């Protein structure tokens, strides 16, 4: 199994001059530092790939032991293209990937790893308008996934897994995405082409994507002090 952290974006909504994955939490950890520590419990450190772009040297200096993939057009592309660059490097394996701004409990990773299928960690207790949402097919697999889904059952939380047998199709569908597309567009293309990806409910444990200052405050409130 390999792991990919998507950390190329500017993250302007948080208003931080540094890359968002380097944001300090109330525990004293950086968001990405916490992610790396938990990922090292399920994959080798040599199997953690980070897609970088904005102020890339700052991330590389903090985490020199990781493997890096550079998105040289990070300012003109979205997560579908960052993920595509990394997936081309790890195409033979099961892959866990996550956005570099997700603060989560290690139980989230445990549940994703335990799934025998391609899967998406979801929160069924919240369906905010600006978040990526989903619906299900009758067999329990995800049917639609985007920010515009109607009658959604919950939200994607930015942590996902693709099993090795599904990787070639997923890479092909990421290639079809436009530059501005989030990676969920690639998932949607793949579903339409026959991919089965199932939700993993993590509503009962900490898993917050830090887009805005309020998200960071919420995460810190749940984490408490160091």
N, C-alpha and C positions, 0 to 999 in steps of 0.2 A: 504493500500500500504506500502511496505517496500523498503528500499534503501540499496544497497551494494556498498561499495568502495573497489576496489582491490588495496591493498597497501603492498603486501608481497614482491615484487621484489627488487633486488639489485639496479637496475637502473644505471648500470655501464657506459652506453653511455654518461650520462650527466657529469660524472667525479666528482660527489659530494660524500663526505664521509658519509653524512646523508641520510636517506631514501628520495627518490625523492619527495614524497608528502609534505615534510617539507621545500621544496625549497621556499625561500623568493621571492616575486614579488616586482615590483617597487612601488606598493601601500602600501607596508609594511605587506601585508597579506602573509600567507603561502598558497601554492596551495590547500592543503587539508582544511585549514581553510576557504577559500573562498567557496569550495565545500560544506562544512558542513553548512555554513550560508544559502546558497541557498536551500539545501536539506531540512532544517528546515522550509522553507516556504511551502513545499508540503507534508512532513511527520513529524510525531512526532520524537523528538530526540531519544526516546526509540526504534524507528524503523529504526535507522541507524546502519547497521552492517559493520564492517571494517575487511577485511582479512589482517592479518599482518604476517610477517616473519622476514625479514632483520631488525636488530636493533629495534625490536618491542617495547621495553620499551620506546624509544624516542617518538614514536607515541602515545603510551598510556598515557604518562605523559602530552603531549600537549593537548590531547582530552579525558580527563578522563570520560566524561559523555556518551561516545558511547559504543556500545556493540561490543566485539571483537571475531573473529574466528581465531584461530592460524593454519597456514599452516606450519607444522613442517618440511616439505620437500620442502620449498620455493626455496632452491638452486638447486633442481633437478626436479622441475616441473614448468609448465607455467600457464597462467591465466585460462585455462580450469579447472584445478584441484583446484585452489583457489576459483573460482566461484562455483564449485560443493560443496565444503565444506560449503559455506555460503547458497547455495540454499537448502541444506538439512535441514537448520535451519528455513527457511522461506517458506516452500513449499506450504502453503495454500493460499498465497496472490499474488496479482499483485506485481511485483518486478521491480524497476529501478536499473540498475547497471552501474557503470562507473569505468574506470581506474583512479587510484589515481594521475595521472599526467596531467589531462585535465583542462585547464584554459578556462572558458566559461562564457557567459552572461546568466543571469537568464532566458532569453527568450527561450534558448535551452530547459531547463527543462520544461517550460510552454508548449511548443509544444509537447514534449514527453508525458507529463502527459495527455494532451488533446486528444491524440490518443486513439481510442476505441479498437485498435488492438495491438498485439505485434509489436514492431517497433524498428528501428535503426536510430539514427540521422546520417545524411550524409552531406558531402560537395560536391556539384556537380561542383564547380569551380576549383577543383584540383584533379589530378589523378597521384600522385607521385608513382614511381616504388616500393619503400620500404613500402608503406602504404597498409592497408587492403582495397580492392576495391570490387565493386559489379556490377552485372547486374540484369535486371528485366525480369520477365515473362510477358506474354501478359496481365495478369490481374492486373499488377502494383505491385505485390509482388516481393520480392527479390528472385532471382533464384540461383545466385552463390555469395559467399563472401569469399575471401581469398586474400593473397598477390600476387597470381599468376593468377588472373582473367585476361582474355584477353578482349579487346574492352570494358573496364569498363566505367561506367557512372559517377563515382565519388568515394569518399572515405568514409569509416566509420570513425567517429570521437571519438569513444570510450564511447558513452553514449547510452544506450539501455533500452527497457522495454519488459518484458514478462508478458502477462496477466495470471490470475490464472488458467484458463482452459488449457493453454499450458504448465504449469509448469511441470506436471508429465512426459510428453514426453521429454521436454528439459533436465530434470535431467537424464533421461535414456540415452539421446544422449551424455551428458557430461561424463557420466560413460564410454562410448565407446571410448572417446578420449585417445590418448597416452599422456604420462606425458609431452612431449614437446609441445603439441598443445596449440595454443591460443584458447580462448573461441569461436571464430568465426568458428572453426572446428565443435564444438558442434551445432552451429546454422546451418551449412551446412548439417550435419547429420539429424537434425530435419526437415529441408526443404525437404530433400529427403524422409522423413517419413511422410510428409503431413503438416508440420507447415506452416502457412502463416504469414510472417513477412514483414512489409511494411517500406519503407524509409520515414523519416521525414527530409525535407530539411532545414538545418540551415546555408546555405552558406552565408547568408546576415548578420549574427551576429557573434560575437567573439566565437570561439571554436577551440582551438589549443591543440594538444597533445604534451607535452614537452618531446621529446626523446633526443634532442641534444641541445647544447648551442645556436645554431641559432634559434631553436624553442622558447627558453626562451626569447631571445632578441626580437623576433617578438611579442610574447605575451606582453612583457613589453612596447614595442613601442605602441601597441594598447591600453594598459591600461593607460599609462601616469603615472604621479607622484601622490602620495597620496594628 
